[in-house]
Amino acid sequence: MAVLTQIAALPYVIVRDEILVCLITSRGTQRWIIPKGWPKAKRPDYKLAAEEAREEAGLIGEVAKQPIGTYEARKRLHMFAIVRCNVLAFPLLVAAQRLNWREKSQRQVRWLPAAEAAQLVGEAGLAALIADLPKRLAVGGGTSG
């Protein structure tokens, strides 16, 4: 099975020295995930990550130019095709969430402490990345890039 690449935003805010992570549901299976999409030619990956967060969760903020980590996911392309994906996750320090956005009616959105968010997601690699987020960011360090 070929391994494809996807680009994701790992949206977070810091409230009273606690990191909250934004999770969304996938459109098809309603699993808890982070905003992600397919790479686009001539579009830097970090900008695509920010665009996916805006379209899928209405989030606006500062995205790092380098991924904070990667994880493996499975993506259903249609009823009979599931592919493996290597997902590059770019941290997005969220400044605002729009009241309305493109996919609002198709997804649920939740803000949760990193430890709780890690327990909700289905992919083990994503769970580990989220659980490790406070250490990776050194809380209060924000994004760099």
N, CA, C and O atoms as a GROMACS GRO file, in nm:
protein
  580
    1MET      N    1   0.085  -0.118   0.000
    1MET     CA    2   0.000   0.000   0.000
    1MET      C    3   0.090   0.124   0.000
    1MET      O    4   0.179   0.136   0.084
    2ALA      N    5   0.065   0.215  -0.093
    2ALA     CA    6   0.143   0.338  -0.101
    2ALA      C    7   0.112   0.428   0.019
    2ALA      O    8   0.002   0.425   0.073
    3VAL      N    9   0.211   0.506   0.058
    3VAL     CA   10   0.192   0.601   0.167
    3VAL      C   11   0.186   0.740   0.106
    3VAL      O   12   0.279   0.782   0.037
    4LEU      N   13   0.077   0.811   0.131
    4LEU     CA   14   0.058   0.947   0.081
    4LEU      C   15   0.091   1.046   0.192
    4LEU      O   16   0.106   1.008   0.308
    5THR      N   17   0.102   1.172   0.155
    5THR     CA   18   0.130   1.278   0.253
    5THR      C   19   0.010   1.369   0.268
    5THR      O   20  -0.054   1.405   0.170
    6GLN      N   21  -0.020   1.406   0.392
    6GLN     CA   22  -0.120   1.509   0.420
    6GLN      C   23  -0.056   1.614   0.508
    6GLN      O   24   0.044   1.590   0.576
    7ILE      N   25  -0.116   1.733   0.507
    7ILE     CA   26  -0.069   1.847   0.583
    7ILE      C   27  -0.176   1.883   0.685
    7ILE      O   28  -0.294   1.894   0.650
    8ALA      N   29  -0.136   1.901   0.811
    8ALA     CA   30  -0.233   1.930   0.917
    8ALA      C   31  -0.191   2.052   0.998
    8ALA      O   32  -0.073   2.087   1.007
    9ALA      N   33  -0.292   2.115   1.056
    9ALA     CA   34  -0.269   2.219   1.157
    9ALA      C   35  -0.298   2.156   1.292
    9ALA      O   36  -0.396   2.083   1.307
   10LEU      N   37  -0.213   2.184   1.390
   10LEU     CA   38  -0.238   2.142   1.527
   10LEU      C   39  -0.270   2.269   1.605
   10LEU      O   40  -0.182   2.332   1.662
   11PRO      N   41  -0.400   2.306   1.608
   11PRO     CA   42  -0.441   2.434   1.667
   11PRO      C   43  -0.442   2.428   1.820
   11PRO      O   44  -0.489   2.331   1.879
   12TYR      N   45  -0.390   2.534   1.881
   12TYR     CA   46  -0.387   2.539   2.026
   12TYR      C   47  -0.394   2.684   2.074
   12TYR      O   48  -0.368   2.778   1.999
   13VAL      N   49  -0.432   2.699   2.199
   13VAL     CA   50  -0.424   2.827   2.270
   13VAL      C   51  -0.364   2.797   2.407
   13VAL      O   52  -0.364   2.683   2.453
   14ILE      N   53  -0.312   2.901   2.470
   14ILE     CA   54  -0.261   2.886   2.606
   14ILE      C   55  -0.347   2.972   2.697
   14ILE      O   56  -0.355   3.094   2.680
   15VAL      N   57  -0.411   2.907   2.794
   15VAL     CA   58  -0.498   2.976   2.889
   15VAL      C   59  -0.448   2.943   3.030
   15VAL      O   60  -0.450   2.827   3.071
   16ARG      N   61  -0.404   3.045   3.102
   16ARG     CA   62  -0.352   3.026   3.238
   16ARG      C   63  -0.249   2.913   3.244
   16ARG      O   64  -0.258   2.823   3.327
   17ASP      N   65  -0.152   2.919   3.156
   17ASP     CA   66  -0.043   2.820   3.149
   17ASP      C   67  -0.089   2.679   3.114
   17ASP      O   68  -0.014   2.584   3.135
   18GLU      N   69  -0.210   2.665   3.062
   18GLU     CA   70  -0.257   2.534   3.017
   18GLU      C   71  -0.280   2.540   2.866
   18GLU      O   72  -0.336   2.636   2.814
   19ILE      N   73  -0.236   2.436   2.798
   19ILE     CA   74  -0.257   2.429   2.653
   19ILE      C   75  -0.389   2.361   2.624
   19ILE      O   76  -0.415   2.250   2.669
   20LEU      N   77  -0.473   2.431   2.547
   20LEU     CA   78  -0.598   2.374   2.497
   20LEU      C   79  -0.581   2.348   2.348
   20LEU      O   80  -0.525   2.431   2.276
   21VAL      N   81  -0.628   2.234   2.304
   21VAL     CA   82  -0.615   2.192   2.164
   21VAL      C   83  -0.754   2.190   2.101
   21VAL      O   84  -0.851   2.150   2.165
   22CYS      N   85  -0.762   2.233   1.976
   22CYS     CA   86  -0.889   2.230   1.902
   22CYS      C   87  -0.895   2.103   1.819
   22CYS      O   88  -0.809   2.077   1.735
   23LEU      N   89  -0.999   2.023   1.844
   23LEU     CA   90  -1.026   1.904   1.764
   23LEU      C   91  -1.153   1.927   1.683
   23LEU      O   92  -1.243   2.000   1.725
   24ILE      N   93  -1.159   1.862   1.568
   24ILE     CA   94  -1.280   1.866   1.485
   24ILE      C   95  -1.317   1.722   1.451
   24ILE      O   96  -1.236   1.631   1.463
   25THR      N   97  -1.441   1.703   1.407
   25THR     CA   98  -1.480   1.570   1.362
   25THR      C   99  -1.455   1.559   1.212
   25THR      O  100  -1.466   1.656   1.137
   26SER      N  101  -1.421   1.438   1.170
   26SER     CA  102  -1.409   1.412   1.027
   26SER      C  103  -1.550   1.414   0.968
   26SER      O  104  -1.648   1.386   1.038
   27ARG      N  105  -1.560   1.447   0.841
   27ARG     CA  106  -1.694   1.456   0.780
   27ARG      C  107  -1.760   1.321   0.763
   27ARG      O  108  -1.880   1.308   0.784
   28GLY      N  109  -1.684   1.220   0.725
   28GLY     CA  110  -1.743   1.090   0.696
   28GLY      C  111  -1.775   1.007   0.818
   28GLY      O  112  -1.889   0.964   0.837
   29THR      N  113  -1.674   0.984   0.902
   29THR     CA  114  -1.690   0.891   1.014
   29THR      C  115  -1.712   0.959   1.148
   29THR      O  116  -1.738   0.892   1.248
   30GLN      N  117  -1.703   1.090   1.152
   30GLN     CA  118  -1.722   1.168   1.275
   30GLN      C  119  -1.620   1.134   1.384
   30GLN      O  120  -1.648   1.149   1.503
   31ARG      N  121  -1.500   1.089   1.342
   31ARG     CA  122  -1.391   1.067   1.438
   31ARG      C  123  -1.330   1.202   1.473
   31ARG      O  124  -1.338   1.296   1.394
   32TRP      N  125  -1.268   1.213   1.591
   32TRP     CA  126  -1.201   1.336   1.632
   32TRP      C  127  -1.062   1.340   1.569
   32TRP      O  128  -0.982   1.248   1.585
   33ILE      N  129  -1.034   1.450   1.498
   33ILE     CA  130  -0.909   1.468   1.424
   33ILE      C  131  -0.865   1.614   1.439
   33ILE      O  132  -0.928   1.691   1.510
   34ILE      N  133  -0.757   1.650   1.370
   34ILE     CA  134  -0.718   1.790   1.357
   34ILE      C  135  -0.737   1.828   1.210
   34ILE      O  136  -0.739   1.741   1.124
   35PRO      N  137  -0.750   1.958   1.180
   35PRO     CA  138  -0.770   2.000   1.041
   35PRO      C  139  -0.653   1.956   0.953
   35PRO      O  140  -0.536   1.977   0.988
   36LYS      N  141  -0.685   1.896   0.838
   36LYS     CA  142  -0.579   1.851   0.748
   36LYS      C  143  -0.630   1.844   0.605
   36LYS      O  144  -0.750   1.842   0.579
   37GLY      N  145  -0.534   1.840   0.514
   37GLY     CA  146  -0.568   1.831   0.372
   37GLY      C  147  -0.450   1.782   0.291
   37GLY      O  148  -0.346   1.746   0.345
   38TRP      N  149  -0.468   1.782   0.160
   38TRP     CA  150  -0.366   1.734   0.068
   38TRP      C  151  -0.271   1.847   0.030
   38TRP      O  152  -0.314   1.961   0.019
   39PRO      N  153  -0.142   1.817   0.010
   39PRO     CA  154  -0.047   1.919  -0.034
   39PRO      C  155  -0.090   1.977  -0.170
   39PRO      O  156  -0.154   1.909  -0.250
   40LYS      N  157  -0.053   2.101  -0.191
   40LYS     CA  158  -0.083   2.167  -0.319
   40LYS      C  159   0.046   2.222  -0.377
   40LYS      O  160   0.129   2.278  -0.306
   41ALA      N  161   0.061   2.206  -0.507
   41ALA     CA  162   0.179   2.258  -0.576
   41ALA      C  163   0.186   2.409  -0.557
   41ALA      O  164   0.084   2.478  -0.560
   42LYS      N  165   0.306   2.459  -0.539
   42LYS     CA  166   0.332   2.603  -0.526
   42LYS      C  167   0.266   2.666  -0.403
   42LYS      O  168   0.253   2.788  -0.396
   43ARG      N  169   0.225   2.585  -0.307
   43ARG     CA  170   0.166   2.636  -0.183
   43ARG      C  171   0.248   2.579  -0.068
   43ARG      O  172   0.247   2.458  -0.046
   44PRO      N  173   0.319   2.664   0.007
   44PRO     CA  174   0.398   2.611   0.119
   44PRO      C  175   0.310   2.533   0.216
   44PRO      O  176   0.196   2.571   0.243
   45ASP      N  177   0.365   2.424   0.268
   45ASP     CA  178   0.287   2.337   0.356
   45ASP      C  179   0.231   2.410   0.477
   45ASP      O  180   0.116   2.388   0.515
   46TYR      N  181   0.310   2.499   0.538
   46TYR     CA  182   0.262   2.568   0.658
   46TYR      C  183   0.144   2.659   0.626
   46TYR      O  184   0.053   2.674   0.707
   47LYS      N  185   0.144   2.720   0.508
   47LYS     CA  186   0.031   2.805   0.468
   47LYS      C  187  -0.093   2.720   0.442
   47LYS      O  188  -0.205   2.761   0.473
   48LEU      N  189  -0.072   2.604   0.383
   48LEU     CA  190  -0.184   2.512   0.360
   48LEU      C  191  -0.244   2.467   0.493
   48LEU      O  192  -0.366   2.457   0.506
   49ALA      N  193  -0.159   2.440   0.593
   49ALA     CA  194  -0.208   2.400   0.726
   49ALA      C  195  -0.298   2.509   0.784
   49ALA      O  196  -0.405   2.479   0.838
   50ALA      N  197  -0.257   2.634   0.773
   50ALA     CA  198  -0.337   2.746   0.824
   50ALA      C  199  -0.469   2.756   0.747
   50ALA      O  200  -0.574   2.784   0.806
   51GLU      N  201  -0.463   2.735   0.616
   51GLU     CA  202  -0.583   2.740   0.532
   51GLU      C  203  -0.683   2.630   0.571
   51GLU      O  204  -0.803   2.655   0.579
   52GLU      N  205  -0.633   2.510   0.596
   52GLU     CA  206  -0.721   2.399   0.638
   52GLU      C  207  -0.788   2.431   0.772
   52GLU      O  208  -0.907   2.403   0.789
   53ALA      N  209  -0.715   2.488   0.866
   53ALA     CA  210  -0.772   2.524   0.996
   53ALA      C  211  -0.882   2.629   0.980
   53ALA      O  212  -0.983   2.625   1.050
   54ARG      N  213  -0.860   2.722   0.888
   54ARG     CA  214  -0.960   2.827   0.863
   54ARG      C  215  -1.086   2.767   0.799
   54ARG      O  216  -1.198   2.800   0.840
   55GLU      N  217  -1.069   2.681   0.700
   55GLU     CA  218  -1.184   2.622   0.630
   55GLU      C  219  -1.261   2.521   0.715
   55GLU      O  220  -1.384   2.517   0.711
   56GLU      N  221  -1.189   2.440   0.792
   56GLU     CA  222  -1.252   2.330   0.864
   56GLU      C  223  -1.297   2.365   1.005
   56GLU      O  224  -1.385   2.299   1.060
   57ALA      N  225  -1.238   2.470   1.065
   57ALA     CA  226  -1.273   2.505   1.203
   57ALA      C  227  -1.287   2.654   1.227
   57ALA      O  228  -1.315   2.696   1.339
   58GLY      N  229  -1.268   2.737   1.124
   58GLY     CA  230  -1.282   2.881   1.139
   58GLY      C  231  -1.171   2.946   1.219
   58GLY      O  232  -1.190   3.053   1.276
   59LEU      N  233  -1.055   2.882   1.224
   59LEU     CA  234  -0.945   2.929   1.310
   59LEU      C  235  -0.848   3.019   1.235
   59LEU      O  236  -0.813   2.994   1.119
   60ILE      N  237  -0.806   3.124   1.304
   60ILE     CA  238  -0.709   3.219   1.249
   60ILE      C  239  -0.598   3.234   1.352
   60ILE      O  240  -0.626   3.248   1.471
   61GLY      N  241  -0.474   3.231   1.306
   61GLY     CA  242  -0.365   3.247   1.402
   61GLY      C  243  -0.230   3.243   1.335
   61GLY      O  244  -0.217   3.260   1.214
   62GLU      N  245  -0.128   3.221   1.417
   62GLU     CA  246   0.011   3.218   1.371
   62GLU      C  247   0.057   3.073   1.359
   62GLU      O  248   0.060   2.999   1.457
   63VAL      N  249   0.092   3.035   1.237
   63VAL     CA  250   0.135   2.897   1.212
   63VAL      C  251   0.288   2.893   1.202
   63VAL      O  252   0.349   2.982   1.143
   64ALA      N  253   0.347   2.789   1.258
   64ALA     CA  254   0.492   2.771   1.248
   64ALA      C  255   0.528   2.727   1.106
   64ALA      O  256   0.450   2.659   1.040
   65LYS      N  257   0.645   2.766   1.061
   65LYS     CA  258   0.688   2.729   0.926
   65LYS      C  259   0.742   2.587   0.919
   65LYS      O  260   0.756   2.532   0.810
   66GLN      N  261   0.772   2.528   1.033
   66GLN     CA  262   0.823   2.390   1.039
   66GLN      C  263   0.723   2.303   1.113
   66GLN      O  264   0.662   2.348   1.210
   67PRO      N  265   0.706   2.178   1.072
   67PRO     CA  266   0.614   2.089   1.144
   67PRO      C  267   0.668   2.058   1.284
   67PRO      O  268   0.790   2.055   1.306
   68ILE      N  269   0.577   2.037   1.377
   68ILE     CA  270   0.615   2.002   1.513
   68ILE      C  271   0.632   1.851   1.526
   68ILE      O  272   0.690   1.802   1.623
   69GLY      N  273   0.582   1.778   1.427
   69GLY     CA  274   0.594   1.633   1.428
   69GLY      C  275   0.513   1.572   1.315
   69GLY      O  276   0.451   1.642   1.236
   70THR      N  277   0.516   1.440   1.309
   70THR     CA  278   0.441   1.366   1.208
   70THR      C  279   0.369   1.250   1.276
   70THR      O  280   0.406   1.207   1.385
   71TYR      N  281   0.267   1.202   1.210
   71TYR     CA  282   0.198   1.082   1.258
   71TYR      C  283   0.138   1.009   1.139
   71TYR      O  284   0.122   1.066   1.031
   72GLU      N  285   0.106   0.882   1.160
   72GLU     CA  286   0.047   0.802   1.054
   72GLU      C  287  -0.104   0.798   1.072
   72GLU      O  288  -0.153   0.782   1.184
   73ALA      N  289  -0.177   0.811   0.963
   73ALA     CA  290  -0.323   0.806   0.966
   73ALA      C  291  -0.371   0.723   0.848
   73ALA      O  292  -0.298   0.700   0.752
   74ARG      N  293  -0.493   0.680   0.856
   74ARG     CA  294  -0.558   0.613   0.744
   74ARG      C  295  -0.668   0.705   0.694
   74ARG      O  296  -0.743   0.763   0.773
   75LYS      N  297  -0.678   0.718   0.563
   75LYS     CA  298  -0.774   0.808   0.501
   75LYS      C  299  -0.862   0.727   0.407
   75LYS      O  300  -0.814   0.656   0.320
   76ARG      N  301  -0.993   0.739   0.427
   76ARG     CA  302  -1.088   0.673   0.337
   76ARG      C  303  -1.111   0.767   0.218
   76ARG      O  304  -1.160   0.878   0.234
   77LEU      N  305  -1.074   0.719   0.100
   77LEU     CA  306  -1.093   0.798  -0.021
   77LEU      C  307  -1.233   0.781  -0.077
   77LEU      O  308  -1.294   0.877  -0.126
   78HIS      N  309  -1.284   0.661  -0.070
   78HIS     CA  310  -1.423   0.632  -0.106
   78HIS      C  311  -1.458   0.500  -0.041
   78HIS      O  312  -1.379   0.446   0.036
   79MET      N  313  -1.572   0.448  -0.070
   79MET     CA  314  -1.625   0.331   0.001
   79MET      C  315  -1.527   0.213   0.010
   79MET      O  316  -1.523   0.143   0.111
   80PHE      N  317  -1.449   0.192  -0.096
   80PHE     CA  318  -1.364   0.074  -0.099
   80PHE      C  319  -1.214   0.103  -0.091
   80PHE      O  320  -1.134   0.010  -0.098
   81ALA      N  321  -1.176   0.227  -0.077
   81ALA     CA  322  -1.033   0.260  -0.077
   81ALA      C  323  -0.992   0.333   0.050
   81ALA      O  324  -1.042   0.440   0.081
   82ILE      N  325  -0.899   0.271   0.121
   82ILE     CA  326  -0.839   0.334   0.238
   82ILE      C  327  -0.689   0.338   0.213
   82ILE      O  328  -0.630   0.237   0.176
   83VAL      N  329  -0.628   0.455   0.233
   83VAL     CA  330  -0.485   0.470   0.210
   83VAL      C  331  -0.415   0.510   0.340
   83VAL      O  332  -0.475   0.571   0.429
   84ARG      N  333  -0.288   0.475   0.349
   84ARG     CA  334  -0.205   0.520   0.461
   84ARG      C  335  -0.150   0.657   0.428
   84ARG      O  336  -0.110   0.684   0.314
   85CYS      N  337  -0.148   0.743   0.527
   85CYS     CA  338  -0.094   0.878   0.509
   85CYS      C  339   0.007   0.910   0.617
   85CYS      O  340  -0.010   0.875   0.733
   86ASN      N  341   0.113   0.977   0.577
   86ASN     CA  342   0.207   1.036   0.670
   86ASN      C  343   0.164   1.182   0.683
   86ASN      O  344   0.168   1.257   0.585
   87VAL      N  345   0.124   1.223   0.802
   87VAL     CA  346   0.070   1.357   0.822
   87VAL      C  347   0.173   1.446   0.889
   87VAL      O  348   0.224   1.414   0.996
   88LEU      N  349   0.205   1.560   0.824
   88LEU     CA  350   0.294   1.660   0.882
   88LEU      C  351   0.208   1.759   0.959
   88LEU      O  352   0.118   1.820   0.902
   89ALA      N  353   0.233   1.774   1.089
   89ALA     CA  354   0.151   1.861   1.174
   89ALA      C  355   0.225   1.991   1.206
   89ALA      O  356   0.334   1.990   1.262
   90PHE      N  357   0.162   2.102   1.170
   90PHE     CA  358   0.218   2.235   1.195
   90PHE      C  359   0.142   2.300   1.310
   90PHE      O  360   0.020   2.312   1.303
   91PRO      N  361   0.211   2.343   1.416
   91PRO     CA  362   0.141   2.407   1.527
   91PRO      C  363   0.084   2.542   1.483
   91PRO      O  364   0.148   2.618   1.411
   92LEU      N  365  -0.038   2.568   1.528
   92LEU     CA  366  -0.107   2.693   1.495
   92LEU      C  367  -0.153   2.756   1.626
   92LEU      O  368  -0.245   2.706   1.691
   93LEU      N  369  -0.089   2.866   1.665
   93LEU     CA  370  -0.130   2.940   1.783
   93LEU      C  371  -0.251   3.025   1.744
   93LEU      O  372  -0.238   3.122   1.669
   94VAL      N  373  -0.367   2.987   1.793
   94VAL     CA  374  -0.493   3.048   1.749
   94VAL      C  375  -0.516   3.182   1.816
   94VAL      O  376  -0.505   3.195   1.938
   95ALA      N  377  -0.548   3.282   1.735
   95ALA     CA  378  -0.580   3.416   1.785
   95ALA      C  379  -0.730   3.440   1.788
   95ALA      O  380  -0.780   3.514   1.872
   96ALA      N  381  -0.803   3.376   1.695
   96ALA     CA  382  -0.948   3.398   1.686
   96ALA      C  383  -1.014   3.280   1.615
   96ALA      O  384  -0.951   3.205   1.541
   97GLN      N  385  -1.144   3.266   1.642
   97GLN     CA  386  -1.225   3.168   1.572
   97GLN      C  387  -1.344   3.242   1.513
   97GLN      O  388  -1.418   3.309   1.586
   98ARG      N  389  -1.362   3.230   1.384
   98ARG     CA  390  -1.474   3.297   1.317
   98ARG      C  391  -1.607   3.241   1.364
   98ARG      O  392  -1.615   3.126   1.409
   99LEU      N  393  -1.711   3.321   1.354
   99LEU     CA  394  -1.845   3.275   1.388
   99LEU      C  395  -1.898   3.180   1.281
   99LEU      O  396  -1.973   3.087   1.310
  100ASN      N  397  -1.860   3.205   1.156
  100ASN     CA  398  -1.903   3.121   1.044
  100ASN      C  399  -1.783   3.086   0.959
  100ASN      O  400  -1.693   3.169   0.939
  101TRP      N  401  -1.781   2.964   0.907
  101TRP     CA  402  -1.674   2.921   0.818
  101TRP      C  403  -1.729   2.814   0.724
  101TRP      O  404  -1.838   2.762   0.745
  102ARG      N  405  -1.652   2.783   0.623
  102ARG     CA  406  -1.695   2.697   0.512
  102ARG      C  407  -1.758   2.564   0.557
  102ARG      O  408  -1.864   2.528   0.508
  103GLU      N  409  -1.696   2.492   0.648
  103GLU     CA  410  -1.742   2.357   0.682
  103GLU      C  411  -1.810   2.349   0.819
  103GLU      O  412  -1.818   2.241   0.878
  104LYS      N  413  -1.857   2.462   0.869
  104LYS     CA  414  -1.916   2.465   1.004
  104LYS      C  415  -2.031   2.366   1.020
  104LYS      O  416  -2.041   2.300   1.124
  105SER      N  417  -2.117   2.355   0.921
  105SER     CA  418  -2.234   2.267   0.932
  105SER      C  419  -2.198   2.118   0.918
  105SER      O  420  -2.281   2.031   0.944
  106GLN      N  421  -2.074   2.089   0.878
  106GLN     CA  422  -2.034   1.951   0.852
  106GLN      C  423  -1.949   1.889   0.963
  106GLN      O  424  -1.919   1.770   0.959
  107ARG      N  425  -1.910   1.971   1.062
  107ARG     CA  426  -1.817   1.923   1.164
  107ARG      C  427  -1.854   1.974   1.302
  107ARG      O  428  -1.917   2.079   1.316
  108GLN      N  429  -1.815   1.899   1.404
  108GLN     CA  430  -1.821   1.948   1.541
  108GLN      C  431  -1.681   1.999   1.576
  108GLN      O  432  -1.581   1.952   1.521
  109VAL      N  433  -1.675   2.094   1.668
  109VAL     CA  434  -1.548   2.151   1.711
  109VAL      C  435  -1.544   2.148   1.863
  109VAL      O  436  -1.643   2.183   1.929
  110ARG      N  437  -1.430   2.108   1.920
  110ARG     CA  438  -1.413   2.108   2.066
  110ARG      C  439  -1.275   2.160   2.102
  110ARG      O  440  -1.175   2.127   2.038
  111TRP      N  441  -1.271   2.242   2.207
  111TRP     CA  442  -1.145   2.286   2.267
  111TRP      C  443  -1.126   2.207   2.396
  111TRP      O  444  -1.214   2.208   2.482
  112LEU      N  445  -1.013   2.139   2.408
  112LEU     CA  446  -0.988   2.053   2.524
  112LEU      C  447  -0.844   2.066   2.573
  112LEU      O  448  -0.754   2.098   2.494
  113PRO      N  449  -0.821   2.042   2.703
  113PRO     CA  450  -0.682   2.033   2.749
  113PRO      C  451  -0.610   1.924   2.669
  113PRO      O  452  -0.672   1.826   2.628
  114ALA      N  453  -0.482   1.943   2.647
  114ALA     CA  454  -0.405   1.852   2.562
  114ALA      C  455  -0.422   1.705   2.603
  114ALA      O  456  -0.438   1.619   2.517
  115ALA      N  457  -0.419   1.676   2.733
  115ALA     CA  458  -0.430   1.537   2.779
  115ALA      C  459  -0.565   1.477   2.741
  115ALA      O  460  -0.572   1.360   2.701
  116GLU      N  461  -0.673   1.555   2.752
  116GLU     CA  462  -0.806   1.505   2.715
  116GLU      C  463  -0.818   1.488   2.564
  116GLU      O  464  -0.873   1.389   2.516
  117ALA      N  465  -0.765   1.585   2.490
  117ALA     CA  466  -0.770   1.577   2.344
  117ALA      C  467  -0.696   1.453   2.295
  117ALA      O  468  -0.740   1.386   2.202
  118ALA      N  469  -0.583   1.423   2.358
  118ALA     CA  470  -0.504   1.305   2.319
  118ALA      C  471  -0.584   1.177   2.336
  118ALA      O  472  -0.566   1.082   2.259
  119GLN      N  473  -0.671   1.173   2.436
  119GLN     CA  474  -0.751   1.053   2.460
  119GLN      C  475  -0.865   1.037   2.360
  119GLN      O  476  -0.912   0.926   2.337
  120LEU      N  477  -0.909   1.147   2.301
  120LEU     CA  478  -1.023   1.142   2.208
  120LEU      C  479  -0.986   1.100   2.066
  120LEU      O  480  -1.067   1.037   1.997
  121VAL      N  481  -0.865   1.133   2.022
  121VAL     CA  482  -0.828   1.104   1.883
  121VAL      C  483  -0.800   0.956   1.865
  121VAL      O  484  -0.755   0.888   1.958
  122GLY      N  485  -0.825   0.906   1.745
  122GLY     CA  486  -0.810   0.764   1.717
  122GLY      C  487  -0.670   0.720   1.679
  122GLY      O  488  -0.633   0.606   1.706
  123GLU      N  489  -0.593   0.807   1.616
  123GLU     CA  490  -0.459   0.769   1.572
  123GLU      C  491  -0.360   0.779   1.687
  123GLU      O  492  -0.350   0.883   1.751
  124ALA      N  493  -0.289   0.670   1.713
  124ALA     CA  494  -0.194   0.666   1.825
  124ALA      C  495  -0.085   0.772   1.811
  124ALA      O  496  -0.045   0.835   1.909
  125GLY      N  497  -0.036   0.792   1.689
  125GLY     CA  498   0.069   0.891   1.667
  125GLY      C  499   0.021   1.032   1.694
  125GLY      O  500   0.095   1.113   1.750
  126LEU      N  501  -0.102   1.063   1.654
  126LEU     CA  502  -0.158   1.195   1.681
  126LEU      C  503  -0.180   1.213   1.830
  126LEU      O  504  -0.154   1.320   1.884
  127ALA      N  505  -0.228   1.108   1.897
  127ALA     CA  506  -0.249   1.115   2.042
  127ALA      C  507  -0.117   1.147   2.113
  127ALA      O  508  -0.114   1.230   2.203
  128ALA      N  509  -0.010   1.081   2.072
  128ALA     CA  510   0.121   1.104   2.133
  128ALA      C  511   0.170   1.246   2.106
  128ALA      O  512   0.226   1.311   2.194
  129LEU      N  513   0.148   1.294   1.984
  129LEU     CA  514   0.189   1.430   1.948
  129LEU      C  515   0.115   1.533   2.032
  129LEU      O  516   0.175   1.629   2.081
  130ILE      N  517  -0.015   1.515   2.050
  130ILE     CA  518  -0.096   1.608   2.130
  130ILE      C  519  -0.055   1.600   2.277
  130ILE      O  520  -0.039   1.703   2.342
  131ALA      N  521  -0.039   1.479   2.329
  131ALA     CA  522  -0.001   1.463   2.470
  131ALA      C  523   0.134   1.528   2.499
  131ALA      O  524   0.157   1.580   2.608
  132ASP      N  525   0.222   1.526   2.401
  132ASP     CA  526   0.357   1.581   2.414
  132ASP      C  527   0.363   1.731   2.384
  132ASP      O  528   0.467   1.793   2.404
  133LEU      N  529   0.254   1.788   2.336
  133LEU     CA  530   0.254   1.927   2.292
  133LEU      C  531   0.304   2.025   2.398
  133LEU      O  532   0.385   2.112   2.366
  134PRO      N  533   0.261   2.014   2.524
  134PRO     CA  534   0.313   2.109   2.624
  134PRO      C  535   0.466   2.107   2.633
  134PRO      O  536   0.528   2.212   2.647
  135LYS      N  537   0.527   1.989   2.626
  135LYS     CA  538   0.674   1.980   2.631
  135LYS      C  539   0.736   2.036   2.504
  135LYS      O  540   0.834   2.109   2.510
  136ARG      N  541   0.677   2.002   2.390
  136ARG     CA  542   0.732   2.047   2.262
  136ARG      C  543   0.728   2.199   2.249
  136ARG      O  544   0.818   2.259   2.190
  137LEU      N  545   0.624   2.260   2.303
  137LEU     CA  546   0.611   2.406   2.295
  137LEU      C  547   0.679   2.475   2.412
  137LEU      O  548   0.702   2.596   2.407
  138ALA      N  549   0.711   2.401   2.517
  138ALA     CA  550   0.765   2.456   2.641
  138ALA      C  551   0.673   2.568   2.690
  138ALA      O  552   0.718   2.678   2.720
  139VAL      N  553   0.544   2.540   2.697
  139VAL     CA  554   0.434   2.630   2.733
  139VAL      C  555   0.475   2.776   2.743
  139VAL      O  556   0.557   2.814   2.827
  140GLY      N  557   0.417   2.855   2.655
  140GLY     CA  558   0.446   2.997   2.653
  140GLY      C  559   0.550   3.033   2.548
  140GLY      O  560   0.572   3.151   2.522
  141GLY      N  561   0.614   2.932   2.488
  141GLY     CA  562   0.716   2.959   2.387
  141GLY      C  563   0.656   3.000   2.254
  141GLY      O  564   0.724   3.060   2.171
  142GLY      N  565   0.527   2.970   2.233
  142GLY     CA  566   0.459   3.007   2.109
  142GLY      C  567   0.521   2.937   1.990
  142GLY      O  568   0.588   2.835   2.004
  143THR      N  569   0.497   2.992   1.873
  143THR     CA  570   0.551   2.933   1.751
  143THR      C  571   0.676   3.009   1.712
  143THR      O  572   0.693   3.125   1.747
  144SER      N  573   0.760   2.943   1.639
  144SER     CA  574   0.880   3.010   1.590
  144SER      C  575   0.890   2.984   1.441
  144SER      O  576   0.841   2.883   1.391
  145GLY      N  577   0.952   3.073   1.373
  145GLY     CA  578   0.967   3.042   1.235
  145GLY      C  579   0.967   3.161   1.150
  145GLY      O  580   0.979   3.151   1.028
   0.00000   0.00000   0.00000
